[in-house]
Structure formats: C-alpha cells, structure tokens
Amino acid sequence: MARLPELDPDTMSPEQRQVYEDIVSGPRGKVQGPFHAWLRSPDLCGRAQKLGAFCRFGSSLPPRLSELAILTVARHATCQVEWYLHEPIARDAGVADDVIEDIRNGRVPEFANEDEGAVYAAVTDLLGTHALSDEAYADALTLFGERGVVDLVGIVGYYILVALTLNGFEVPVPDGAPPPLSD
C-alpha cells in the first residue's frame, strides 16, 4: 500500500487538475509512478513532469541509451516501480536482454556497443561518487558531445528523483506484479 493514495481527478484542486490534464494529454498518456505523490505539490509536479518529458522523449540521446541509464538508476536505488515500468521500454528500445539481466542482478554487463559502455560507466560514476571520472567524462564527451553529456547527467538526476519519490512513498509495483529486483 502506498503511503499516499492516488488522488481522484474529480476531487483535485484546479491546480492539480491542470497538471493532471497536462500529463494525460502529453506523451505519457496517463498518470502513474511518482506523479500521484507529486500532485500534492502541483507546482513541483508540473515542473518535474516537463523535465521528465524532456529526459524521456526529447533529449539528444537515443531511447536505447536513455533507457539504459534509467535502468542503471533503478537498480542502484532498488526502485521496483521504476524498473518495472522501464524494463519493457528498454527492451523495445534495443537494450539487449543479457545487459538488462546483468544490471538487474548487480553485475557489470559486457556491452556489444561502445556507447552503452560509456553510458553505464558515466551513470555508475555519478551514482557511486557523485562525480564523473576523467575517463568516463572523456569517453562520454567523445561519443555524445557536450550536449549529450549534459543530457545524460540530467536524465540521471531526474530518474534518481523519481526513484526517491517512489521508494520514499512506498509506491507499489503496478498491476499487483511481484517486485522485479532483489534487495
């Protein structure tokens, strides 16, 4: 049971209802994940959902790489909901099954693609040390350029906010599914 139940759209304040409608009419098409908690603060929710839409749908990184970053964040934070929602998206975007399973099980994957290795190295650096090593930065800069590195850091920052929200408010895995990650 989530610490904060889902809000009924019919009982939302006008500010909450506006943000709710913005989310539903946008690329997500529905309100799920952290948005039920964030709607308690409509200004935060509105700003966060716009940042999230950019991170997920508008960054300079292709979906395969951004979804790899998201799964790496979800595993780091043991965020069951984030993993559950993004694993199928990552597969559809082209992240290999063996890479997904290695990350799920806390193993460093063997990447067939250099760009995936660079994303994984940068994300694990950021999450582990809160910085980028010279090597991870140089590799990411060479492959993605300055904009790509900035977008990648933004994706990591946004999805750790999502993970903290989901974990902090004990949002359950949708559809009654079992948790996909071990502790």
C-alpha positions in Angstrom: 0.0 0.0 0.0 1.4 3.4 -1.0 1.9 5.9 1.7 -0.1 8.4 -0.4 -3.2 7.0 -2.2 -3.9 8.1 -5.8 -5.9 11.2 -6.0 -9.3 11.2 -7.6 -9.3 13.6 -10.5 -12.8 14.7 -9.6 -11.7 15.9 -6.2 -8.4 17.6 -7.3 -7.9 21.3 -6.8 -7.9 23.3 -10.1 -4.1 23.5 -10.0 -3.8 19.7 -9.5 -6.4 19.1 -12.2 -4.4 21.3 -14.7 -1.2 19.4 -14.1 -3.0 16.1 -14.3 -4.6 17.0 -17.6 -1.2 18.2 -18.9 0.3 14.7 -18.1 -2.6 12.8 -19.6 -2.6 14.8 -22.8 1.2 14.5 -23.2 3.4 11.7 -24.5 2.9 9.6 -21.3 -0.9 9.4 -21.8 -1.6 8.5 -18.2 -0.6 9.4 -14.6 1.5 6.8 -12.9 4.7 6.4 -11.0 5.8 9.4 -9.0 3.1 11.7 -10.3 0.4 10.6 -7.8 2.7 11.8 -5.0 3.9 14.9 -6.8 0.4 16.0 -7.5 0.2 17.0 -3.8 2.5 19.8 -4.8 1.1 20.9 -8.2 4.0 23.4 -8.9 6.6 20.7 -8.3 4.6 18.2 -10.3 4.2 20.5 -13.2 7.9 21.3 -13.4 9.0 17.8 -12.8 6.7 16.3 -15.4 8.0 18.7 -18.0 11.6 17.9 -17.1 10.8 14.2 -17.2 9.1 14.5 -20.6 12.3 16.1 -21.9 14.5 13.5 -20.3 12.5 10.6 -21.7 11.3 11.9 -25.0 13.4 14.9 -26.0 17.0 14.5 -25.0 19.8 14.3 -27.5 20.4 10.6 -26.5 18.6 7.9 -28.4 16.0 5.9 -26.3 18.3 2.9 -26.1 20.9 4.9 -24.2 18.5 6.9 -22.0 16.6 3.7 -21.1 19.9 2.0 -20.2 20.7 5.0 -17.9 17.2 4.7 -16.3 17.6 1.0 -15.6 21.0 1.6 -14.1 19.5 4.3 -11.8 16.6 2.0 -10.9 19.0 -0.9 -10.0 21.2 1.4 -8.0 18.2 2.7 -6.0 16.5 -0.7 -5.9 13.4 1.1 -7.3 11.0 -1.6 -8.1 8.4 0.6 -9.8 11.0 2.4 -12.0 12.5 -0.9 -13.1 9.1 -2.5 -13.7 7.9 0.4 -15.9 11.2 0.9 -17.8 12.4 -2.6 -18.4 10.0 -3.3 -21.3 10.6 0.2 -22.7 14.4 -0.5 -22.6 13.9 -3.9 -24.4 11.8 -2.2 -27.1 14.4 0.5 -27.5 17.1 -2.1 -28.2 18.8 -2.8 -24.9 20.0 -6.4 -25.1 18.4 -9.0 -22.8 21.7 -10.0 -21.3 22.6 -6.4 -20.5 19.2 -6.0 -18.7 19.7 -9.2 -16.8 23.2 -8.3 -15.7 22.1 -4.9 -14.5 19.1 -6.5 -12.7 21.4 -8.9 -10.9 24.0 -6.3 -10.0 26.6 -7.5 -12.5 28.6 -5.2 -14.8 27.4 -6.1 -18.3 29.6 -6.9 -21.3 28.5 -4.3 -23.8 28.4 -5.0 -27.5 28.2 -1.3 -28.2 30.8 1.3 -27.1 28.1 3.9 -26.5 26.3 1.7 -24.0 29.5 1.0 -22.1 30.1 4.8 -21.9 26.6 5.5 -20.6 26.9 2.7 -18.0 30.3 4.0 -16.8 29.1 7.6 -16.6 25.9 6.6 -14.7 27.7 4.3 -12.3 30.3 7.0 -11.6 27.6 9.6 -11.0 25.7 7.4 -8.6 28.7 6.0 -6.9 30.8 9.0 -6.4 28.5 11.9 -7.3 31.1 12.9 -10.0 32.4 11.7 -13.3 35.9 10.3 -13.5 38.2 11.8 -16.2 37.9 8.6 -18.2 34.1 8.3 -18.1 33.8 12.0 -18.9 36.2 11.8 -21.8 34.5 8.8 -23.3 31.1 10.3 -22.9 32.2 13.6 -24.4 33.8 11.9 -27.4 30.7 9.8 -28.1 27.9 12.2 -27.2 29.4 15.7 -27.2 28.8 18.3 -24.6 25.0 18.4 -25.1 24.8 14.6 -24.8 26.8 14.6 -21.5 24.7 17.3 -20.1 21.5 15.5 -21.1 22.8 12.2 -19.6 23.5 13.9 -16.3 20.0 15.4 -16.4 18.5 12.0 -17.0 20.3 10.5 -14.1 19.3 13.4 -11.8 15.7 13.3 -12.9 15.4 9.5 -12.5 17.0 9.4 -9.1 14.4 12.0 -8.1 11.8 9.6 -9.4 13.3 6.7 -7.6 13.5 8.6 -4.3 9.8 9.6 -4.7 8.7 6.1 -5.5 10.7 4.5 -2.7 10.0 7.2 -0.2 6.3 7.0 -0.6 6.3 3.2 -1.0 4.6 3.2 -4.3 3.7 -0.4 -5.1 4.6 -2.2 -8.3 1.7 -1.7 -10.7 -0.8 -4.5 -11.6 0.0 -6.4 -8.4 3.1 -7.7 -10.1 5.9 -9.0 -7.8 8.9 -6.8 -7.2 11.3 -7.4 -10.2 14.5 -6.6 -8.2 16.2 -8.4 -5.3 17.4 -6.3 -2.4 
